[in-house]
Amino acid sequence: MKKELIVPPRGMRDQLPAEVELRDWVVARILDTYRQFGFRHVETPSLEHIGLLTGSQAGENEKLIFKVLKRGEAGEAVTSAVSLDELVDLGLRFDLTVPLTRYYANNRAKLPRIFKAIQIGNVWRAERPQRGRFRQFTQCDIDVIGVESELAEAELIVATAAALMAIDLKGFTIRINDRGLLASMARLHGFPEEQHDAMFIVLDKFDKIGREGVAAELSAHGYSPDRVDAVFLMIDRLQELMADEETSSDPSPQGEPRTLFRRLRQIRDAVNAVANGEYCVEYDPKLVRGMGYYTGPVFEIGHKDVPFSIAGGGRYDKMIGRMIGEEVPACGFSIGFERIITVLQERKAAAGAPVKRLALIVDPAVALDAALAKSAELRAAGYAASLLPRDKKLGRQLQALAADGYEAFVVLKPDGGGAIERVEPIAAAG
């Protein structure tokens, strides 16, 4: 077999036991935390209808869909000159939000009016792999469906912060903005609706490429120097208005959305009041988020140890309505699972194993039933006991077990019907 066939496809990975154990521990802690806030675990299929995925207003992600051919019809496309798109009816999901909206539309008669969901699962995007970014990766989402008020945003932020702290990931900052507020200010500064998405995408790169980089990209999109200046003027004005806690008059002839400013302030101040200084929420008028389906507040979490965000989300009130013809408010927050695993691995964080790993080393002369009985006895005593045959060189075997993460060992000998010598820490083995 060719050597390249035994390595995973580019952008996908094999995960060794230590990483899987860390991931399992992280999932367990996050699930426990989210359940304390009343969220319930649901699952959706990995494959979705291609029409759902391509019509989701998910921005650049729609260009990164792994499309699936109808079964057995690839040859027909060649012989009959049928276009490839005509042979595609499914695609691998690129996020968990789009499938959740379909899930709710399909099952709403069996779900509560206010539905709080947890999803943890793999998604796929055909993009260039890089640090913290893969073609197959896990997302971890919570969503609130059916709540129109800022109560949803505030709870999502607090719950996500609690989940991060539950895995000992601290030192993060939460940024918030409102897509509706950006759109309103863009109109006020003379930018037509059809320019908003492209302009916002460039603006969202501010933290990566800086003011000069944003100005250069806007110029490349055909913006005149005056129009580029207007973009930055708009951002500065938003920052001033958010800082002005005494805003009571309407300085613009078209009317600025004071209710949106008040809502953002309320979310920011309420969350900061309960954060106890462990994290903070800040307003950032440059925050956009790439998904076109966001309709209101958006939020993102950054961590001091990494240059990328580790969680993000926002309100998407229009998505479900397009499926069922009835407006249903919805809001969600997604943890970048792979990114937090990367942070924890770089810190050399270990999974908080609930039991001690013990090697039950069995002499060849010990009866099988005696070995099984003793392993059951050790598990009842709280150990994760693994039956292993004894090697000729016990010292070398113990060194290998220590390297594999075992913490203790017992040698089971045939004397006395399989008597257990005392449990020894592997580190003490010579």
MARPASE-508566 format. One record per atom (N, C-alpha, C, O): y negated, x negated, z negated. Coordinates in pm, whole numbers, plus 50000, padded with zeros to 5 digits. Layout:
YXZ...
# end
This chain:
501214991650000500005000050000498754991250000498704981049932497754995350077496514987650083495814987449947495794997449875495234975749915494604974049784493474984049762493294989049651492714987149869491574996249851492005010549817491195018549772493295013549840493775027049810494105029049664494305040449621494175018349586494495020049444493255020349355493375022449235492085018449413490845019849335490275033749362490515039349470489535039549268488975052949289487975052949405487415042449437487745064449468486685065349569485345061149510485115062549390484465056149594483155051149549482385062349477482305073649524481855058849363481095068549285481945076649189481445085649121483245073549183484145080149091484895069549012485005058149057485405073148895485905062848804487205066948737487445078748712488045056948709489115058748611488505056848473487615048548455488995064348377488485063148240489605058548148490625065348135489405047148085490395041447995490415049147862489455056147829491515047847786491665056047665490485055647569490095066047516489905043847547488795043047451487605051447496486965057947414487325051447628486205059547677486535074347666485675082347629487775078047700488165092147690488065097047546487635108247521488475088647452488365092347311486905094347271486585103747197486025085547318484595087147290484075100047351483325107447286484455102847475484005114947542484515127347469483775137047451485775127147427486335138547354485585140947224485305152347186485255130047156484505131247030483125137147055482675145946981482445132247159481115137447192481185152347226480365160147178482155156147309482305170247345482525178847221481915189447207483395174247132483695182047012482465183946925482225194946874481665173346908480465174346825479435183646888478795191646820479275182347020478305190847089478725205447083477905214147055480005208147110480495221947104480285227846964479815239146951480645220246861480465225146724479005228646697478695238846635478105219946743476665222346720476195234746793475535243346734476525235846921476055247346999476635260546947475955270746949477855260246900478445272546846477715277146720477665289046690477165267646645476385271246526475115278946563474565286146481474665277346688473495284646736473885297646807473015304446863475155301146807475595313746866475975313247012476185323647074476065301047070476475299947210477995300747220478715296747128478485306047334479925307847355480365300247479479665299947580481545294247469482055285547574482635293847689483475302647667482195291047812482735297647931483095287048034482685275548022483865290948136484215281848244484055288848378484275300948389483665281248478483555286348615484355277148707484635265748669484715281848827485525273548917484765261248967483535261248974485525250849001484925238849060484415241749202483425235849245485075250749273484685254549409483905267649407484265276949335482845268149486482065280449501481875283249650482075274449734481485295549681481195299149819480065290449872479065288349804480225285449993479225276350049477875283350064476835277050050477895296350093476635303750105475875304549975474645304349974476605305449862475955305449731475285291949705474145291449660475995281149734475475267749705474305264149794473325258249747474375267549922473305263650014472095272850006471035269550060472245284149941471105293349929470555294349789469975304449752470745283649711470435284249568469045279149532468665279649415468275274249629466965268249602467075256449506466235254549418468125248549525468375237249435467805224249488468225213549445466875225049580466185213049627467085203249697467935207149778466905190449666467655179849732469155180949710469935175949792469575187449602471005188249573471775196049680472975193849697471095205049750471775212449855472185203349971473085206850048471525191849984471885182250089473045173450047473555165650127473475174549920474485165549865475795172849836476605167949757476005184249897477205192149869478425185949938478385182450056479505184649862480795181449922481375194449978481755203349902481435195550110481915207750174483415207050197483965196350220484075218450190485515219250200485895227250324485435238450343486745221350409487195228150529488165239450494488945238350399488095250150571489115260450557490475254250580490645245650667491425258350505492725251750503493395251850642493555262250705493765239850684494565238550804493835240550935494475241351039492495241450933491785244751055490985233051112490215234951206491155221051056490405209651108490785206651252489925203751335492075207451281492515204951418491935214851516491605211151629491815227251475491245237651562489815234351601489385237251713489055228251506487655224951535487575215051649486645215551730488535206051656488525195951761488945201951895488315199451997490005209951894490555215152020489725226252081489705227852203489035233951997488285245352050486775243252046486015252452077486345231252008484925227952002484145237051908482955239351928484815242251805484135250151702483335240651614483815229851580482115244451577481295235651493481925234251356482615243251307481675222751294482245220051163481785230251060482565234250973480515234451069479995243950972480755257150976480895263850873481245260851091481985273351103483335272551033483945282851003483815260451008485095258650942484965256150792485965253950724483745256550741483505254250598483185267450531482265274550572483935270750427483615282950353483415280550204482955289350132483765268350157483635265250016482965251549998482905243550091482465249049878481905236049844482135233149697482255242349616482185220349661482265216549521480905218849455479875215249511480915224749338479655227649269478895214749240479485204649204477555215249256476725203549230475995204649096475405194849051476045216149033475545217848896476285229548834477175235348896475935232948711476595244148643475725256548637476215267248599474445255348673473535266748665473825276948774473925288848747473955272248898474225281349009475525289048987475535301249002476645282348950477855290048921477695299948806478295310648809476875296448704476695305648593475995318448637476345329248589475025317348726474345329548771475315338548847475265350848834476215332548927477225340748995478185346848893478555358448904478575338848794479465343448687478865355648616479545365548592477585354648584476935365848514476845378048605477115389248562476465376048731476365387248825477705394448841477755406648854478785386648839480115392448858480665399148732481425408748741480285393948615480905398648490479935405748397480275408348281478735409148444477695414048353478095426748279477635428948167478955435148339479365447548272480195444648147480275453048057480805432748141481655429148027480955419447931481555415047833479705416047960478965406447878477865413447799477395424047840477445407647686476355413747608475035412947684474875404947776474095421347645472785421647713472105408047702471535403247800472165401947586471675388147570472905379147563473695379947469473055370647663474255362547678473885347947660473005342747729474565341247567474305327147537475565319247569476595320747502475475310747671476675304147725476625289047708475555282947716477795283147683478005268647690478925266047809479915273047828478585255847888479485251147992479565235847984478545229147971480775230547991480985216148001482025213848109483165218348096481645206948215482595205048324482095195248428480935191248427483005191448518482665182148625481865188948735482085200648766480945181448794480205185548914480235173749011480545162448973479905176549138480035166349242478795166249330478305176649372478285154249358477155152649449477395140449538477755129749489477205142049666477465131249763476235122349775475565122149878475945115149668474755106649666475125092149643476295089049617474155083249650474415069049632474625066049484473735068649403475785060649448476045057649307475125046549257474765037549332474765047249130473975036849064474165038448914474895047348870473525029948835473695030348690473355044348637472265049448659474325050248567474115063448510474175074748610473855086148576474575071948735474615082348839475895080648920476145070048976476695091148925477985090548993478135102349089477325111549089479175101749171479455112849262480245124049195480125135649232481035120449098481675130349011481235127348870481375116048823480715137248802480245135048666480275148048589480395158948646480175146748459480245158248370478845162948332477965154948300478655175948336477425181948284477755190148160478875194948143476765191848076476925198947950475715208147934474625203547901475915221147957474805230647965474885241147856475965245247814473705245547812473585258247740472545266647812471545261347863472775279647815471865288847883471715301447801472645305947733470515307147808470245320147746469845329647858468855327447928470605340247875470345350347978469965363347909470665368047820468835369247952468415382147898467255381547801466865391847745466685369547778465545368147686464345363647767464365352947828463295371747767462095368747845461095360347769460295353247830461115361047637460095354447556460405339547540461465334647577459425332547481459565318247456460585315247347460865303547320461145325547285462215323447188463385315847252464015307547187463655318847379464765312147448464495297247463465355289047430463315293647513462985279447531463035271847399463585260947390462455277847295462395271047166463795268647111464085257747061464675278647121466025276847068466815266847150467575258847094466665267047282467365257447367466965243147331467815234247323465675240947309465205227547276465735223047141466225211847127465645231847041466105228146906467615225846905468095216446841468375234346975469835232946979470235219947048471145212947002469565216647159469905204347231469545192147148470305182447145468405192547080468035181446991469065179846879469425168646843469535190946825470545190346719471855184446771472515176846700472225187946894473455182546952473355167446971474315160146944472195162647017472005148247035472055140946901472625130146890471455146846800471475140346669472875140646609473235131846530473685150746645475045151646593475925140346644476925136946581475545134346758476285122646808475525109846781475755099546844474605110646684473845099046638472985093046748472805080846755472455101546834471555097046940470145101546902469765113046923469385092346848468045095546800467015087546878467365080346971465765088846840464715081346908464365087147043464035079747136464425100347056464105106747185462835115147175462405119047066462255117747291461045125847302461275136847406461915134547509460765148747378460935160147468459595163147533458585165247465459575163347666458375166747741458505180847797459595184847839457405188347797457445201947851456255204147946455215197747934456465213248038455415217748130455795231648176456785237248129455025237248268455315250548321455095250348472453995247248518456125253548549455995253548694454995264048741454275261848839454935275348672453955285548708452535280748686451635283948764452345273148580451025267548551450625257548658449485257548703451555248948699451275239448806450895246548935449925242849002451675256748970451405264049094450035270749089449305270849188449695276448975448405283148961447255273348977446275276249045447375261648913446325251748923446245245749063445155242349111447395244449129447395239349266446635248849358445855244449443446855261749342446105271649422444625270849391443785271449481444305269449264442905268849221442195256749283440995257449310442925245849305442335233849363442505233149514442325222649575442845244349574442825245349719444075240849792444015238149912445205240049723446445236149789447225248649828447585256549740447495250749955448225262649998449655262649947450225252149919450235274549934451565276349876452625267749945453495262049879452545266750077453585259550151453575244550122454535237650156452515239350061452455225050027452965221949886453175210349852453165232249806453445229949664454715221949640454685212049567455835226149700457115219649669457075204749701457485196549618456585201049819456535186949858455605179149766455915167849727454475185049730453525178249642454125176449503453965165849442454805186749452455375185849318456485175449312456635168549211457275174249419458345164349421457765150249409458305141849336456655147649479456005134649469455425132649329455555121949271454805142949278454185142049146455215139049038454915132148940456425144249055457475142248956457915127748946458605124048851457535119449043457905105249042456885096648968457015084348966455875102748907454765095348848455245084748749454765073448750456205088548663456665079148560457405067248619457455056648558457975068948740458735058148802457865049148888458045036948889456915055148963456175047149060454685045949026453955038749093454245053048922452865051748879451875059248967452235065049069450615058848925449555066048995449385060949138449235068749231449425047649155449245042049289450395045949381450185048749499451615046049327452765050049407452695064549451453015067849564452265073149359452105087349393451035088949500451215096449596449915082049483448825082949582449305078249720448955084249821450105067449723450605062349850451535072449917451455074450038452415078749838453345088549896452595100949945452925106450051451605105349869450815116949914450085113650044450025121950135449545101650052448875097450176449855097350292449505101350403451085092750267452105092450372452475106550416452945108450529452285116350329452545130350364451355136750436451385148650468450305128850461449175134150536448005138750452447085144950505448015135850321446915140050236445725130450257445895118250258444545136150272443335128050282443005122350145443495127450044442165111950138441775106350007441185116949913441435116549793440405126449969439835136949884440925145749825440845149849709441955148749907443045157349860443905150049756444395156149661444085136949774444825129149675444065129249543444655131049436442755127249550441935127749428442035141449362442015142349239442125152049442442215165649388443505167649309443515174949209444575161149353445845162149279445675156249140446075162349041445085144349132444915137949002443885145348917443995145748794442885151148981441915159248909442595171348846442285175248733443515177248920444255188748870445065184948746445095192448648445715173348750446525168948637445645166048516445975169848404444525159348539443615156448428443075169348366442925170248245442785179148451442255191948402443295199248317442965205148214444545198848360445615205148282445725198648145445895205648045445635185548141445725178448013444575182247922444765184147802443375183347978442205187147898442355201247841442055203647724442825210447924442955224247878444005225647770443825233347675445105218347782446125219047678445605213347547445965218247440444775203147555444235197047434443155205647369442855203947251442595214847445441495223147394442055235247321442335245547382442235234047192442825244847114441865256647095442275267247047440595254947132439605265547111439325273047240438295279847250440185271947339439945278547468439885293647449440865299947410438755299047476438615313547463437935319847583438005331947602437285311747665436625317047784437395312747907438255304047900437075318748019437765315648143436775308548235435915315048294436885295148249435865287848322435985288848473435055284848544437095293948525437285294148670437135308148725437525317848659436585309548844436395322748901437705329848933437755342148935438755322048958440025328448992440855331448867441845338748877440485326048753441225328848630442415319848611443375320548689442385311448511443535302948480444485310448387444035318548306445785307748396446765315448317446775311248170447615303348127445835316648096445745313047954447025316147879447385308947785447715326747919448955330047849449995319047863450795316847772449995312147978450965301347998450645289447908451545283247852449345286347894448955275647803449355279247660449885270947586449095291747622449415295747485450925295347460451375291447352451695299347562453155299047546453655284747527454485282147441453145275547608453565261547594453165255947458453945248947393451945259047415451495254347283452405259847173452775252747080452745272647187453575278947085454955272347078455465269646969455545269747194456845262947197456725249047135457505245347047455725241447181455535227847132455335227546981455985219746911454425235846931454075235346790455205240446701455435235046593455915250946747457005256446667458145246546654458685244746545458525240046764459615230346759459225218246676460025213346596458005213246695457565201746616457535204846467457755195946385457265217446433457195221246292458555220446224458635218146104459635222346301460975222046240461715209046270462845207246226461095199846344461755187446383461815177346269462575167746277461015179246165460995170246049460755155646088461255146546022459985153646195459655140246238460785132646305460615120946339461945138946326463085132046387462945131146538463575122646600462155139646596461835139346739460535147146757460045153146662459985146946877458745154346898458715160147039459385155247130457915170647055457695177047184456275174047227455335175847151456135169447352454825166047406454605173447538455545175547615453375177447562453025183547690452795172647794452105162847768453375174447913453205164948023452935172748151453865178448209451695173048198451365180948317451995175648444451965182348547452565163448440453185157548560454665161248572455275159048677455235166848467456665170248470456895182248563456245192648549457825180648656458085191148754459545195548751459835207548748460475185948751461915188348770462165192448915461375199748974463265187948972463475188949115463985202249167463845205149286464575210449081465155222849128464095233049169463165235749093464245238449288463285248349334463425261749267462535270249282464515264049194464715277149133463975278949001463985289948946463335268448948462595270048823461345278448844460635276748943461085287448751459975296848765458945295848653457865301448665459255288848545458345288448430458415275248358458355264748422458545275448225458605262948149459755254048193460855258848220459505241148201460535231048228460435220548118459365218548061461545214048089461545204247981462535193148014463465194848092462295181647952463095169847981463085160947857462085159947787464225154447831464325145547716464475131147764465335128247846463635122447713463735108147741464105100647615463815104947504464765089147635465205081147521464605067147532464475061647642464255061547419463575048647417464415037247474463865027147517465745038747477466615027847520466955028047669467555018547719466575038647741466965039647882465775044147967464895051147917465745040248095464605043748180464725057448245463825061548318465825064648220466015077648284466095088648177466295085848059465945101048221466045112148128467505114148088468405110748164467735119647969469095122247923469385137147911470515140947879468395145647937468605160147937467415166648007466315161248007467665178248065466575185348132466945199748157468125203448158465935207848178466205222048205464925229748226463855224048244465055242948222463905251448242464285266048263465455269848256463265273948291463445288448311463645291348459462945285848544464615300148489464915303848628465115319048637466235323948653464015326448627464075340948614464455348348743464795360148737464405341748857464615348948983466045347949037466415355749125466845338548989468125335749052469095347349047469675351149149469275353148929470245364048916469765376348992470565383549051468455378748990467905390149060468185390049209468365400649270468235378049269468545377449412469975381749442470285385649554470845381149342472235385049362472465399949337473255406349407471795405449237472105419149196470955428949220471105440949194469815423949269468695432749297467985437749173467285447849178468155430849062467535434848936467135422248861467965413448839465875421348820465385409348754466065407448619466125416648537466575395448596467205391848468466645378348426466885368448495465925377548315465375364648272466485355148230467495359248174466295342248259467305332248226466655318748206465635315548268467255310848120466705297748087467845288848041468775293647975467805275848075468905267048038468465252748013467385248548053469335245247945469095231147915470405223647939471455227847890470345212548013471535205048049471435190747995470465183748022472445186647919472535172747874473155164447984474175168248042472555153048014473155143748109474295136348042474115125447988475465142348047476605137647968476945123047998477135115047906477015119448126477375105848162476335095848111476665084648072475095100048111474035091048067474105088547917473875077247872474415098747839474505096347695475765088347662475765080447567476825090247740478015081947720477675067247749478115058347677476895064947855476465051247886475675045147771475895033647735474755052847713473965047947600474875044647482474725034147420475805053647451476685051447337477605039447360477885031747267478085037747484478935026247514478165013147500478685003347448476915013047547476115000847536475804997447391475604985847356475775007747308475625005447164476945001747097476984998246979478025002647175479385000547124479715010747016480355007546916479265023147039479585033846945481065037246956481645037147065481675040346843483095043946841483235058746812482425064646741484275064746869484565078646840484935080046693485695072046639484395090146631484705092546491486065099046477486175111146459487115091046486488465096346482488745102746347488455096646243489305115046344489555121746217490735115846140490845117946019491625108346208492785102346141492895087646181492375083446285493585080046097493775065746123494975063846217496045069546196494775055546321495855052646414496835042846351496455032046307498105046846348499125038746282500285036546379500735045746446500755024146384501915020746467503165020946379503275013146284504095029846410505355030546338506375022546420506965027546515506565009946381507375000546458508835001846413509164999546296509685005446506511065009246473512044998246513512094994046629512804993746415513884984246441514944990846529515225002646511515544983646625516544989646714517724995946641518375004946694518004991446518519164996646445518875009646371519795015746317517625014146368517255026446298517675038446382517445038746503518285048346318518705060546388517475068146437516425068046373517625074646552516515081746613516005092946523514785094646509516905100546462516455111646378515685106546256514745113046210516085094846204515355088946091513955084746132513005086546057513825079146253512505075046302511605087146320510425086746284512145097846377511345110146397510925116146263509795120846248511835115946167511525121646035510415113745967509515119645907510475100345977509455092245913508095093745982507055093445916508105095346114506825097246183506205110546142504985111546128507035120846123506525133746076505945132545936504915138445904506625124645851506145122445714504775115745714503895119545636504595105745800503315098745807502215107645863501075106945816502525115745961501495124946015501075134945908499905138545898502055139545829501715148845720500805142245617500035148945549500905128945608500045121545513498675118545571497835112445504498425122645697497085121145754496935110245857495825107645903498055103845896497995093245997498285098846137499015108746151497715092346238498135094746376499215084346406498915073146447500475088246384501585078646386502245078446523502665088746575502335066546581502915064646713504205056546701504195045446648505305062246750506595055246747506635044346853506375046946970506975032046810507015020846903508225012146872508505009346755508955007746973510074998646946509574984846905508544980146953510344978446814509934965346765510214954646869511314954046925509204945946895509384934546985510034923046909510084922846786510534913346985511154901646923510124893746843510444888646735508904892746893507844885446823506854895446765505924899946833507074898946639506274909446574504804905646566503944914146586504504892846538503114888646526502334891146654501204896146650502924887546767502264889946895502104904846923501094909146979503104912646883503034927146903501884933046821501144941646870501724928446699500644933546614499274929846670498334937746662499144917846725497874913946786497524923146902496374927246918498514926446984498284935447097497914949447050497054955947109498554954046942498244967346888496824967746831496114977646847496424957046764495064956346710494044957146823493024963846812494334950046934493424950247048493344964147111492354967747173494424971947093494474985447149493884995847055493875007747087493404991446939492705000646850493515006046734493025014546659494745001446718495525005746601494924999546475494474988146476494945007346367494325002746243495344998646137495024990846048496575003946147497585000946046498965001146111499125005746224499954996046036501314996046090502324997245978502044994145862503485001746016504645002245927505834997646008506005001846122506684989045950507924984946015509054993045952509284992445832509755000446034510845008945987512165001546008512564998946122512844998245897514084990545903515274999545872515115010245812516464995245912517635003645889518095003945744518885012545706517624994545663518074994045523517695006745449516585011745463518615011745371518335023545290518115035945372517395044945329518705036745491518565048845573517215050145637516785061145670516535039045655515235039645722514085039545625513125047045641514165031145526513105030545425511825024845485511875015645567510685030245445509395025745496508835014845406508685016545285508545003545468507744993745395506334999145383505945008245456505554993445290504214998745267503354997745394503534988845477502435007145404501495007245516500564995245505499964993045400500454987545611499614975645612498514977345715498744982645824497304972745682496264972245787496624961545889497054950645852496464964746016496844955046119496004942346109496494931546141494774943646066493904931846055494484921645958494174909745966495324926345866495894917345766497144910345816497664901445750497634914545933498864908745987498614894546036497594891946101499514885346006499344871746051499784869846193499694858746247
# end
